[in-house]
Amino acid sequence: MSGPEDEPGSGRVVGSVVHLGDTDDPRLADYTALTDVALRRRLEPAGGLYMAESTKVVRRALAAGHRPRSVLLAPRWLEDAADVVAAVRAAGADVLVAPEPLLASITGFHLHRGAIAAMHRPVLPAVADLLDAVGPPGPARGRRLLVLEDVVDHTNVGAAFRSAAALGAHAVLVSPRCADPLYRRSVRVSMGTVLQVPWTRLEPWPQGLEVLRERGYLVAALALSADAVPLDVLEARVLADPALSLALVLGTEGAGLGPGTLAATDVRVRIPMAGGVDSLNVAAAAAVAVHALRPR
């Protein structure tokens, strides 16, 4: 079969299982011929594509309601990932099946991950809509937002999202110049958590931080500035006031947060260091801060 088919009696279009044997097949173009930048532009203005690698990540993408364009896998995964195959076909997308030697020749695809899918990028929500979905701060338990300024390393962005998901942050906001959370490496490093944690871009920057304050968040910058208080001081404040909601702002390594960003925050916080080390990797710092300041 070569394309979507109608499910008898249902009126729905169901994707086909397509067996391929040639790397030149045009249906493989999404997986072999496009960079992350090109994927973003593909199918514009609808929003482009992103890659979900591994059956676990594909499942998270589908659970988040993201629409597949196709999924690519080896024959042995047709049974092992039967739920993924069924969900992709039900969405009207094709399941592309190719022998393992052919898959091994496709750059960046690792057979042990099971599947790789080309997914349509979702439309990012407006900041106000994301905050509405997160819910209002307090009164019983505060909310936690992680805010990333100009973090350009995709590994760090993915790792920060994974920490946000694992440690209970309610959403992530990224500055306009922050690396794209849906780039392949970000998605891979996050183990697909960029697909389950609500996120969007905060613009204008840093003026948009005022929106968080208006919504009742205390905006805290992790920085090495002279007026920064130790993390345990803010942790004690959280323990004393469970309804306190925080937006934790972290910047790129090296330059840190910009002066305008620091001026737009309510409090500056530092993680106490030992061993002659002045700071942590931004993803590690995010994990420490989100865990220490989690709602109790």
Backbone bond lengths (Angstrom), bond angles and torsions (degrees), N, CA, C in turn:
res aa  C-N    CA-C-N  psi(-1)  N-CA   C-N-CA  omega(-1)  CA-C   N-CA-C  phi
1 M - - - 1.465 - - 1.514 108.88 -
2 S 1.332 116.00 149.44 1.459 118.69 -172.54 1.508 114.41 -123.37
3 G 1.303 119.11 -0.92 1.448 118.62 -178.63 1.509 111.40 -166.29
4 P 1.350 117.83 178.28 1.460 121.02 -179.32 1.514 111.51 -58.86
5 E 1.304 115.61 147.70 1.461 120.84 -179.74 1.515 109.07 -127.77
6 D 1.287 116.90 160.85 1.461 121.37 177.27 1.511 109.79 -83.97
7 E 1.331 115.58 135.57 1.462 119.64 174.09 1.518 107.58 -79.08
8 P 1.309 118.00 121.97 1.467 120.68 -175.45 1.525 112.21 -53.07
9 G 1.323 114.57 127.12 1.454 120.26 173.67 1.514 115.72 78.09
10 S 1.320 118.15 -3.33 1.467 118.88 -174.82 1.513 113.20 -103.94
11 G 1.335 117.20 -24.39 1.455 119.71 -174.91 1.510 113.23 77.36
12 R 1.332 117.45 3.32 1.468 121.06 -179.34 1.520 109.91 -101.23
13 V 1.330 114.56 147.76 1.459 120.56 174.91 1.520 108.61 -88.92
14 V 1.320 116.23 128.51 1.456 121.95 -179.86 1.517 108.30 -116.01
15 G 1.332 116.18 134.50 1.444 120.02 179.83 1.520 112.27 -68.01
16 S 1.322 115.04 158.73 1.456 121.34 -178.13 1.522 111.50 -99.09
17 V 1.313 115.81 159.64 1.463 122.85 168.14 1.525 106.19 -95.01
18 V 1.321 116.63 116.12 1.465 121.90 -173.73 1.522 109.12 -115.72
19 H 1.316 117.05 120.39 1.461 121.75 178.86 1.531 109.19 -92.32
20 L 1.331 115.72 124.02 1.460 121.83 -176.03 1.528 109.96 -112.51
21 G 1.334 116.01 154.46 1.463 119.27 178.69 1.502 113.71 -139.19
22 D 1.353 117.22 10.95 1.462 120.52 -173.86 1.522 109.04 -141.91
23 T 1.325 116.98 128.28 1.469 120.62 179.46 1.513 112.21 -66.39
24 D 1.338 117.12 -15.86 1.466 120.08 179.06 1.525 112.29 -85.13
25 D 1.320 117.60 -1.16 1.462 119.51 179.20 1.525 109.17 -59.25
26 P 1.326 119.28 127.07 1.476 121.60 -176.38 1.516 114.09 -60.26
27 R 1.328 117.55 -21.86 1.467 119.77 179.39 1.523 112.43 -71.35
28 L 1.344 116.98 -11.65 1.461 121.16 176.80 1.530 112.55 -92.17
29 A 1.321 117.10 -0.82 1.461 119.88 -174.37 1.530 112.72 -58.94
30 D 1.325 117.04 -35.56 1.467 119.54 179.68 1.525 111.69 -61.83
31 Y 1.333 116.21 -27.28 1.457 120.84 -173.82 1.529 113.55 -98.40
32 T 1.316 117.45 -18.59 1.461 119.65 -172.11 1.516 114.30 -118.59
33 A 1.316 118.38 -25.03 1.462 119.76 -167.15 1.520 114.16 -116.40
34 L 1.322 118.02 2.85 1.452 118.93 -172.92 1.523 112.36 -123.09
35 T 1.329 115.88 133.73 1.460 121.45 171.34 1.518 108.52 -79.80
36 D 1.346 116.56 173.10 1.458 120.02 176.59 1.526 111.13 -58.13
37 V 1.335 116.41 -41.39 1.465 119.86 -179.36 1.520 110.29 -63.67
38 A 1.339 116.35 -43.65 1.461 119.88 179.15 1.524 111.51 -65.40
39 L 1.324 117.23 -36.79 1.458 120.40 177.61 1.527 111.34 -61.42
40 R 1.333 116.13 -39.08 1.458 119.45 179.57 1.518 111.10 -62.98
41 R 1.330 116.35 -33.88 1.462 120.22 -176.32 1.528 112.80 -86.41
42 R 1.322 115.95 -16.56 1.467 118.91 -177.69 1.528 109.50 -66.63
43 L 1.307 114.89 136.05 1.462 121.87 179.57 1.522 113.33 66.85
44 E 1.334 117.82 14.65 1.458 118.39 174.19 1.531 108.42 -59.47
45 P 1.342 119.49 151.13 1.458 125.46 7.47 1.522 114.16 -89.38
46 A 1.322 117.56 14.60 1.462 119.42 -177.90 1.520 113.14 -66.22
47 G 1.333 118.19 -17.94 1.455 119.32 176.41 1.499 114.88 127.03
48 G 1.344 117.98 -9.68 1.447 118.99 177.33 1.518 113.14 82.42
49 L 1.325 115.14 -167.90 1.458 122.52 -176.13 1.519 110.23 -125.85
50 Y 1.330 114.83 163.25 1.461 120.88 165.90 1.523 107.01 -140.14
51 M 1.337 115.96 164.02 1.459 120.83 -178.16 1.533 111.12 -104.00
52 A 1.311 115.30 132.18 1.468 121.58 174.03 1.521 107.32 -110.85
53 E 1.331 117.21 113.30 1.458 122.21 -175.22 1.523 111.03 -106.13
54 S 1.305 117.60 128.51 1.465 129.41 179.71 1.523 109.03 96.79
55 T 1.309 114.64 149.80 1.457 119.10 179.55 1.529 111.35 -62.47
56 K 1.337 117.52 -34.11 1.469 120.36 179.07 1.519 110.58 -62.43
57 V 1.326 116.62 -46.05 1.461 120.58 -178.28 1.525 110.62 -68.65
58 V 1.335 117.24 -39.96 1.462 120.00 178.03 1.529 109.73 -61.69
59 R 1.320 117.04 -41.21 1.463 119.71 177.85 1.528 111.04 -61.04
60 R 1.338 116.89 -41.34 1.463 119.80 179.32 1.519 111.30 -65.99
61 A 1.324 116.73 -37.75 1.462 120.02 178.07 1.526 110.59 -64.05
62 L 1.318 116.79 -44.59 1.461 120.67 179.44 1.532 111.05 -66.34
63 A 1.336 116.60 -39.59 1.463 120.19 178.97 1.521 111.43 -64.50
64 A 1.343 116.52 -29.45 1.456 121.03 178.96 1.527 112.05 -79.18
65 G 1.333 116.43 -3.33 1.455 120.11 178.85 1.510 114.43 87.82
66 H 1.352 117.73 11.39 1.456 120.40 179.39 1.527 109.75 -75.32
67 R 1.309 116.10 144.77 1.469 122.12 -173.43 1.528 110.77 -94.38
68 P 1.335 118.27 123.88 1.460 120.47 179.02 1.529 111.75 -78.65
69 R 1.324 115.50 146.12 1.475 121.08 169.16 1.524 109.37 -93.02
70 S 1.335 116.37 -38.53 1.463 122.50 173.15 1.516 107.66 -169.70
71 V 1.328 115.97 166.44 1.462 122.01 172.79 1.515 107.45 -130.95
72 L 1.338 116.12 144.01 1.461 122.12 -178.06 1.519 109.02 -120.58
73 L 1.338 116.49 130.80 1.462 119.95 -179.80 1.520 111.19 -155.14
74 A 1.337 115.17 169.58 1.460 122.09 177.13 1.531 109.13 -86.55
75 P 1.333 117.90 157.78 1.475 120.42 -176.86 1.525 113.94 -54.12
76 R 1.338 117.20 -37.34 1.459 118.89 -175.72 1.526 112.67 -66.58
77 W 1.337 117.26 -18.10 1.454 119.97 -179.22 1.526 112.76 -86.92
78 L 1.331 117.06 -6.43 1.464 118.79 177.91 1.527 110.90 -59.99
79 E 1.321 116.49 -36.25 1.463 120.56 178.91 1.525 111.14 -87.06
80 D 1.348 116.57 -45.70 1.460 119.91 -176.24 1.531 112.43 -64.67
81 A 1.332 116.61 -30.43 1.464 121.00 179.55 1.524 110.19 -114.41
82 A 1.317 115.92 41.38 1.463 120.70 -176.04 1.526 111.93 -59.72
83 D 1.336 117.46 -34.08 1.462 119.90 179.71 1.527 111.38 -67.19
84 V 1.343 116.49 -38.34 1.463 120.86 177.39 1.523 109.90 -66.22
85 V 1.337 116.31 -45.73 1.463 121.15 179.45 1.528 110.25 -57.44
86 A 1.326 116.56 -45.94 1.465 120.45 -178.25 1.523 111.18 -65.22
87 A 1.338 117.33 -41.62 1.465 120.66 -178.29 1.525 111.49 -67.46
88 V 1.339 116.28 -40.43 1.463 120.07 179.32 1.525 110.25 -65.54
89 R 1.318 116.94 -44.87 1.468 120.20 178.95 1.531 111.16 -64.18
90 A 1.335 116.44 -39.21 1.459 119.82 179.22 1.521 112.04 -63.94
91 A 1.346 115.95 -26.35 1.462 120.60 177.64 1.524 112.21 -81.72
92 G 1.343 116.92 1.13 1.447 120.90 178.26 1.510 114.57 85.20
93 A 1.335 117.59 13.51 1.462 122.16 -178.74 1.521 110.36 -105.70
94 D 1.327 115.69 157.14 1.461 120.60 -178.31 1.526 111.93 -86.27
95 V 1.310 114.52 148.26 1.460 123.02 171.46 1.525 106.81 -102.31
96 L 1.325 116.31 113.33 1.455 121.80 -177.85 1.522 108.63 -95.33
97 V 1.318 115.99 125.07 1.464 121.90 -176.80 1.527 108.01 -117.90
98 A 1.324 115.64 129.17 1.464 119.99 -179.40 1.521 109.30 -138.96
99 P 1.329 118.15 149.05 1.471 120.72 179.26 1.525 110.73 -63.76
100 E 1.322 115.23 152.48 1.461 119.89 -174.34 1.522 113.86 -58.97
101 P 1.352 121.02 -37.84 1.469 118.52 176.82 1.536 112.42 -59.37
102 L 1.323 116.60 -36.77 1.460 119.63 178.11 1.526 110.40 -68.63
103 L 1.333 116.36 -43.75 1.461 120.17 179.30 1.525 111.21 -62.41
104 A 1.334 115.87 -37.11 1.461 119.91 -179.07 1.520 111.67 -64.41
105 S 1.326 117.03 -22.63 1.459 120.49 -179.73 1.524 112.54 -85.11
106 I 1.332 116.72 -7.06 1.461 120.60 -179.86 1.525 108.95 -87.81
107 T 1.289 117.43 119.27 1.465 123.10 -174.54 1.521 111.64 -56.65
108 G 1.319 115.39 130.02 1.458 121.26 172.84 1.514 115.48 85.71
109 F 1.328 118.41 -3.10 1.459 118.75 -179.20 1.518 110.14 -99.61
110 H 1.327 117.17 123.42 1.457 122.61 -178.21 1.529 108.88 -107.79
111 L 1.314 116.00 123.18 1.453 120.58 -172.30 1.524 113.31 -59.84
112 H 1.335 117.01 -33.28 1.458 118.35 -175.46 1.521 112.48 -68.94
113 R 1.320 117.48 -11.68 1.462 120.02 178.78 1.515 112.48 -83.48
114 G 1.322 117.43 -9.67 1.451 120.33 171.26 1.509 115.19 90.82
115 A 1.316 117.50 -57.47 1.459 119.70 -174.06 1.518 110.08 -151.13
116 I 1.312 115.00 157.65 1.459 121.57 171.29 1.523 106.48 -136.67
117 A 1.315 117.03 137.33 1.459 120.67 -175.84 1.520 110.41 -127.33
118 A 1.324 115.00 140.46 1.459 121.58 169.53 1.525 106.76 -89.98
119 M 1.326 116.32 116.94 1.462 121.73 -174.67 1.533 110.06 -114.27
120 H 1.311 115.69 143.13 1.455 120.07 173.93 1.533 109.17 -72.38
121 R 1.321 115.58 133.43 1.462 119.51 178.52 1.530 110.49 -67.24
122 P 1.326 116.78 133.53 1.467 118.95 175.25 1.527 110.38 -75.19
123 V 1.309 115.89 155.36 1.462 120.73 174.43 1.526 108.53 -74.31
124 L 1.345 116.87 127.63 1.464 119.64 -179.43 1.528 110.18 -70.07
125 P 1.331 116.59 139.53 1.465 118.89 179.30 1.522 111.41 -74.02
126 A 1.306 116.13 156.75 1.459 120.80 169.60 1.522 108.17 -65.91
127 V 1.328 116.48 152.54 1.463 120.55 -178.35 1.528 110.60 -57.02
128 A 1.320 116.76 -43.31 1.469 120.29 -178.55 1.532 110.58 -61.62
129 D 1.334 116.57 -40.27 1.467 119.63 179.95 1.523 111.28 -68.04
130 L 1.335 116.73 -38.59 1.463 119.45 177.98 1.527 110.20 -63.57
131 L 1.325 117.18 -44.33 1.471 120.23 -179.78 1.527 111.08 -65.30
132 D 1.328 116.46 -35.72 1.466 119.25 175.73 1.527 110.59 -62.31
133 A 1.346 116.04 -40.56 1.461 120.06 -179.51 1.523 111.50 -67.65
134 V 1.327 116.80 -36.86 1.468 121.32 177.95 1.515 110.32 -65.22
135 G 1.331 115.64 -34.18 1.460 120.51 -179.80 1.507 111.79 102.08
136 P 1.316 117.35 158.56 1.461 120.76 -178.26 1.518 112.08 -70.63
137 P 1.327 117.87 149.60 1.462 120.76 176.28 1.526 111.69 -59.34
138 G 1.361 115.42 143.75 1.459 121.74 175.39 1.522 111.91 57.05
139 P 1.371 117.62 -163.52 1.456 124.77 -4.76 1.527 114.74 -82.21
140 A 1.315 117.77 -18.25 1.462 118.94 -176.31 1.530 111.50 -78.43
141 R 1.336 116.37 -50.43 1.466 120.58 -179.01 1.518 108.76 -137.58
142 G 1.319 115.34 134.80 1.451 119.92 -178.75 1.515 112.56 -72.36
143 R 1.321 115.13 165.90 1.458 122.85 177.63 1.528 109.31 -100.04
144 R 1.339 115.79 159.02 1.464 121.79 177.92 1.523 109.98 -129.88
145 L 1.318 116.02 124.88 1.453 122.49 173.87 1.518 108.87 -115.36
146 L 1.316 116.85 141.19 1.458 122.55 172.37 1.523 106.84 -107.74
147 V 1.334 115.84 127.30 1.467 121.37 -176.64 1.523 108.34 -120.46
148 L 1.334 117.50 124.39 1.456 122.27 -177.68 1.524 110.46 -111.69
149 E 1.329 116.23 124.49 1.462 121.30 177.87 1.528 110.45 -104.27
150 D 1.342 115.82 116.46 1.474 122.64 169.67 1.532 113.63 53.89
151 V 1.321 118.52 32.17 1.464 121.21 174.40 1.530 106.37 -77.77
152 V 1.323 116.76 107.04 1.460 120.54 -170.44 1.524 113.29 -96.82
153 D 1.315 118.30 -8.32 1.460 121.23 178.81 1.530 108.85 -86.45
154 H 1.330 116.41 120.36 1.463 120.03 -175.96 1.520 112.84 -64.86
155 T 1.331 116.96 -31.12 1.463 120.16 177.39 1.518 110.43 -64.00
156 N 1.325 117.07 -44.22 1.464 120.59 179.67 1.524 111.64 -65.23
157 V 1.324 116.67 -39.14 1.463 119.45 178.56 1.528 109.89 -63.35
158 G 1.330 117.02 -47.15 1.458 119.82 179.15 1.511 112.66 -61.45
159 A 1.341 116.68 -42.20 1.460 120.69 180.00 1.524 111.13 -65.82
160 A 1.328 117.36 -37.49 1.465 120.59 178.36 1.520 110.70 -64.88
161 F 1.329 117.56 -40.33 1.467 120.50 177.06 1.524 111.06 -63.78
162 R 1.327 116.25 -40.17 1.466 119.20 179.69 1.523 110.29 -62.59
163 S 1.327 116.97 -41.68 1.465 120.32 177.23 1.518 110.86 -65.11
164 A 1.327 116.58 -40.74 1.463 119.86 178.92 1.528 110.72 -59.81
165 A 1.329 116.42 -43.59 1.465 120.26 -179.92 1.520 111.56 -67.67
166 A 1.320 116.04 -45.12 1.464 120.35 -174.44 1.520 112.68 -70.98
167 L 1.331 117.09 -30.84 1.456 120.65 -171.55 1.523 113.33 -107.61
168 G 1.319 117.09 7.70 1.456 119.89 166.88 1.502 117.38 94.71
169 A 1.340 119.78 15.69 1.462 119.20 172.78 1.525 108.74 -66.88
170 H 1.314 116.48 143.36 1.454 120.38 -174.07 1.524 113.14 -84.74
171 A 1.331 117.35 -25.14 1.461 121.02 -179.42 1.522 108.58 -166.05
172 V 1.340 115.10 164.13 1.463 122.08 177.00 1.522 108.27 -126.22
173 L 1.326 115.63 135.76 1.457 122.23 173.58 1.519 107.93 -116.78
174 V 1.330 117.19 139.44 1.456 120.49 -179.99 1.522 109.26 -125.25
175 S 1.327 115.82 146.55 1.456 121.20 179.62 1.528 109.92 -71.65
176 P 1.329 117.76 162.92 1.474 120.14 -178.61 1.520 113.53 -57.09
177 R 1.331 118.87 -30.96 1.467 121.00 -177.00 1.527 113.18 -97.68
178 C 1.304 116.89 6.82 1.476 120.28 177.37 1.529 109.40 -72.11
179 A 1.328 116.58 148.39 1.459 121.39 178.48 1.530 110.48 -58.43
180 D 1.301 115.64 150.03 1.456 122.42 -177.05 1.531 110.84 -70.77
181 P 1.335 118.12 118.96 1.468 120.27 178.53 1.527 114.23 -61.89
182 L 1.331 118.24 -18.66 1.456 120.55 -178.12 1.529 113.44 -97.11
183 Y 1.330 118.05 8.63 1.458 118.95 170.72 1.521 108.44 -66.36
184 R 1.330 115.60 154.68 1.461 119.61 -171.59 1.520 112.89 -55.66
185 R 1.327 117.06 -44.55 1.463 118.94 -176.75 1.531 110.89 -67.89
186 S 1.323 117.33 -38.99 1.463 120.05 178.17 1.528 110.83 -61.36
187 V 1.332 116.07 -46.64 1.462 120.24 -179.98 1.522 110.42 -62.00
188 R 1.349 115.30 -43.17 1.471 120.18 -177.75 1.522 111.47 -65.05
189 V 1.330 117.11 -48.68 1.463 121.14 -177.67 1.532 110.67 -64.52
190 S 1.311 116.64 -34.57 1.471 120.26 -178.90 1.524 112.34 -75.80
191 M 1.340 116.87 -6.37 1.467 121.75 -173.90 1.526 111.10 58.08
192 G 1.332 115.56 32.80 1.458 120.23 177.18 1.506 114.86 83.23
193 T 1.332 118.80 1.66 1.466 119.69 -178.57 1.525 112.02 -70.10
194 V 1.352 118.39 -18.25 1.464 118.91 173.93 1.522 110.76 -63.90
195 L 1.321 116.63 -15.60 1.455 121.89 -179.74 1.519 112.45 -91.64
196 Q 1.332 117.55 -12.14 1.458 119.78 -178.12 1.520 113.14 -113.35
197 V 1.340 117.71 -22.40 1.466 120.38 177.80 1.528 108.68 -86.79
198 P 1.317 119.01 124.39 1.465 119.61 177.66 1.534 110.61 -59.33
199 W 1.343 116.54 136.64 1.461 119.30 179.13 1.518 110.48 -154.63
200 T 1.312 114.56 160.30 1.459 121.66 172.98 1.518 108.35 -163.74
201 R 1.322 116.09 176.54 1.467 121.37 177.54 1.520 109.53 -93.88
202 L 1.333 115.12 139.58 1.463 121.69 -178.10 1.520 108.72 -101.30
203 E 1.309 115.99 112.05 1.468 121.99 179.86 1.523 109.24 -133.72
204 P 1.343 118.11 149.11 1.468 126.88 -6.54 1.521 110.27 -71.83
205 W 1.318 115.96 161.55 1.451 121.27 -177.64 1.530 110.25 -117.04
206 P 1.355 117.71 135.02 1.477 128.81 -0.92 1.525 113.83 -91.14
207 Q 1.340 116.51 7.27 1.464 119.14 -176.65 1.524 112.52 -57.06
208 G 1.337 116.48 -28.59 1.458 120.25 -179.07 1.518 113.92 -62.94
209 L 1.337 117.32 -18.42 1.463 119.33 178.05 1.529 111.56 -61.44
210 E 1.327 116.91 -24.06 1.460 120.19 179.18 1.526 111.00 -63.28
211 V 1.324 116.90 -30.58 1.465 120.44 177.66 1.523 110.23 -60.24
212 L 1.332 117.06 -38.19 1.463 120.49 179.92 1.525 110.53 -66.88
213 R 1.321 115.40 -41.54 1.463 119.01 178.27 1.530 110.42 -62.96
214 E 1.332 116.48 -40.67 1.463 120.17 178.75 1.519 111.80 -63.49
215 R 1.335 116.15 -27.24 1.461 120.26 178.65 1.526 112.75 -85.92
216 G 1.337 117.03 3.27 1.453 120.09 175.23 1.508 116.10 98.91
217 Y 1.331 118.01 9.19 1.459 121.47 179.24 1.523 111.35 -88.14
218 L 1.326 115.55 140.24 1.460 121.16 166.27 1.527 106.15 -83.84
219 V 1.322 117.28 122.85 1.460 121.75 -175.95 1.525 108.44 -95.50
220 A 1.331 116.42 112.91 1.465 122.28 -174.40 1.524 109.67 -114.57
221 A 1.329 116.28 127.74 1.463 121.84 179.05 1.515 110.09 -100.14
222 L 1.337 116.55 129.94 1.459 119.65 171.54 1.521 107.21 -85.46
223 A 1.332 115.99 111.49 1.462 120.39 -172.44 1.514 109.91 -153.93
224 L 1.336 115.46 162.33 1.463 121.56 179.00 1.516 111.51 -99.48
225 S 1.317 117.52 24.20 1.460 121.12 -178.52 1.521 110.90 -67.82
226 A 1.329 115.47 159.59 1.466 121.39 -174.24 1.527 112.43 -62.46
227 D 1.322 117.33 -28.70 1.466 119.82 -177.33 1.533 112.48 -94.04
228 A 1.319 118.26 10.36 1.465 121.03 -178.67 1.520 110.93 -71.44
229 V 1.323 115.89 136.01 1.467 120.96 177.38 1.519 108.70 -96.13
230 P 1.332 118.41 152.66 1.473 120.19 177.17 1.523 110.95 -60.57
231 L 1.320 116.05 149.53 1.461 121.85 -177.83 1.518 111.64 -57.03
232 D 1.323 117.76 -35.54 1.465 119.20 -177.20 1.525 112.52 -68.01
233 V 1.358 117.63 -21.18 1.468 120.13 175.44 1.532 109.67 -67.07
234 L 1.336 116.20 -45.63 1.460 119.25 177.72 1.524 110.78 -69.42
235 E 1.334 117.49 -34.29 1.455 120.57 177.02 1.519 110.95 -60.82
236 A 1.342 116.94 -41.42 1.461 120.48 177.87 1.523 111.01 -62.65
237 R 1.325 116.17 -36.20 1.471 119.97 178.23 1.518 110.37 -66.01
238 V 1.332 117.17 -38.92 1.461 121.45 177.75 1.525 110.77 -64.54
239 L 1.330 116.74 -42.52 1.455 120.58 179.90 1.526 111.28 -64.86
240 A 1.332 116.14 -33.41 1.466 120.13 -179.79 1.527 112.01 -78.22
241 D 1.326 117.08 -22.45 1.461 121.07 -176.73 1.527 109.26 -136.26
242 P 1.331 117.88 84.17 1.471 121.12 -177.34 1.522 113.72 -59.77
243 A 1.335 117.97 -20.34 1.457 120.96 -179.26 1.521 112.50 -82.47
244 L 1.327 117.72 -7.54 1.464 120.90 -177.95 1.530 110.34 -64.60
245 S 1.323 117.03 129.57 1.459 122.24 177.03 1.518 109.65 -107.74
246 L 1.328 115.58 138.03 1.459 121.30 -173.67 1.515 111.48 -124.56
247 A 1.326 115.48 142.32 1.453 122.96 166.93 1.522 105.98 -115.24
248 L 1.329 116.77 113.70 1.460 122.66 -175.03 1.521 109.13 -97.38
249 V 1.331 116.14 117.99 1.464 121.66 -173.72 1.519 109.29 -105.52
250 L 1.348 116.37 124.81 1.460 122.27 178.51 1.520 109.26 -125.42
251 G 1.339 115.09 145.86 1.459 120.20 -178.49 1.509 112.49 -112.66
252 T 1.317 114.42 177.67 1.444 120.56 -179.01 1.519 111.37 -68.51
253 E 1.328 116.49 154.72 1.453 120.49 178.76 1.525 109.45 -67.96
254 G 1.305 115.09 149.04 1.457 119.90 -179.38 1.511 110.43 91.70
255 A 1.329 117.30 -80.89 1.465 120.89 -177.07 1.519 112.29 -73.22
256 G 1.332 117.67 -30.12 1.459 119.99 -176.73 1.521 111.01 69.94
257 L 1.308 116.08 -159.43 1.457 121.22 -179.47 1.521 110.68 -77.00
258 G 1.327 116.17 143.98 1.454 120.96 178.83 1.511 111.94 -72.74
259 P 1.343 117.07 158.08 1.473 121.35 179.83 1.526 112.70 -56.27
260 G 1.336 116.85 -40.92 1.454 119.50 179.53 1.513 112.36 -64.63
261 T 1.316 116.22 -35.66 1.465 120.68 178.55 1.522 110.28 -68.20
262 L 1.326 116.34 -46.06 1.463 119.64 178.74 1.525 111.22 -58.88
263 A 1.328 116.20 -40.22 1.467 120.17 -179.67 1.523 111.76 -67.08
264 A 1.339 116.55 -24.02 1.459 120.52 -178.04 1.523 113.04 -88.49
265 T 1.344 118.14 1.57 1.464 121.11 -178.56 1.523 110.73 -102.51
266 D 1.320 116.12 162.34 1.464 121.15 -177.63 1.521 112.55 -88.41
267 V 1.325 116.48 -32.13 1.455 120.22 -176.42 1.521 108.78 -149.71
268 R 1.329 116.15 145.63 1.452 122.57 175.63 1.518 108.27 -106.13
269 V 1.341 115.96 137.15 1.459 121.73 -173.34 1.522 108.97 -131.62
270 R 1.323 116.43 143.11 1.465 120.65 175.67 1.530 109.38 -127.38
271 I 1.314 115.11 148.81 1.460 121.07 174.85 1.525 106.90 -91.38
272 P 1.339 119.17 120.12 1.473 120.43 -179.37 1.530 110.67 -58.52
273 M 1.315 115.82 134.85 1.460 122.59 -176.46 1.530 110.86 -115.37
274 A 1.319 115.08 158.21 1.462 121.84 175.24 1.522 108.54 -133.93
275 G 1.314 116.65 175.69 1.454 121.58 173.29 1.511 114.96 67.68
276 G 1.321 117.21 20.53 1.452 119.82 179.57 1.510 114.51 76.46
277 V 1.341 117.62 10.80 1.465 122.45 178.53 1.523 108.69 -93.42
278 D 1.334 116.34 132.88 1.468 117.42 -176.59 1.523 113.62 -91.93
279 S 1.352 117.79 -22.93 1.459 118.98 -178.16 1.520 110.44 -161.66
280 L 1.338 114.89 168.46 1.461 122.32 177.76 1.522 110.31 -102.30
281 N 1.321 115.91 160.76 1.450 121.15 166.08 1.526 108.85 -52.07
282 V 1.341 117.64 144.22 1.456 120.61 -172.63 1.522 112.17 -60.20
283 A 1.334 117.69 -36.36 1.465 119.74 178.66 1.523 111.05 -68.40
284 A 1.338 116.90 -39.52 1.463 120.53 177.23 1.524 110.44 -66.26
285 A 1.329 116.63 -41.53 1.461 120.44 178.49 1.521 110.93 -61.83
286 A 1.333 116.98 -39.17 1.461 120.40 177.84 1.523 110.73 -61.47
287 A 1.328 116.95 -42.86 1.459 120.74 -179.58 1.524 111.15 -63.11
288 V 1.334 116.36 -45.65 1.467 120.34 -179.67 1.526 110.43 -61.70
289 A 1.324 116.72 -46.78 1.466 120.58 -175.37 1.530 111.71 -68.32
290 V 1.330 116.97 -44.89 1.460 119.27 -178.73 1.530 110.59 -63.60
291 H 1.331 116.66 -38.24 1.464 119.11 178.94 1.520 111.57 -69.17
292 A 1.316 117.66 -45.17 1.465 120.83 -177.77 1.516 111.80 -64.80
293 L 1.341 116.64 -33.43 1.463 120.96 -173.39 1.516 112.55 -104.90
294 R 1.332 116.85 16.59 1.474 119.95 -179.26 1.518 110.68 -63.85
295 P 1.329 117.57 150.74 1.460 119.76 175.39 1.523 110.73 -61.48
296 R 1.300 116.43 138.24 1.482 120.75 -178.94 1.527 110.70 -111.38
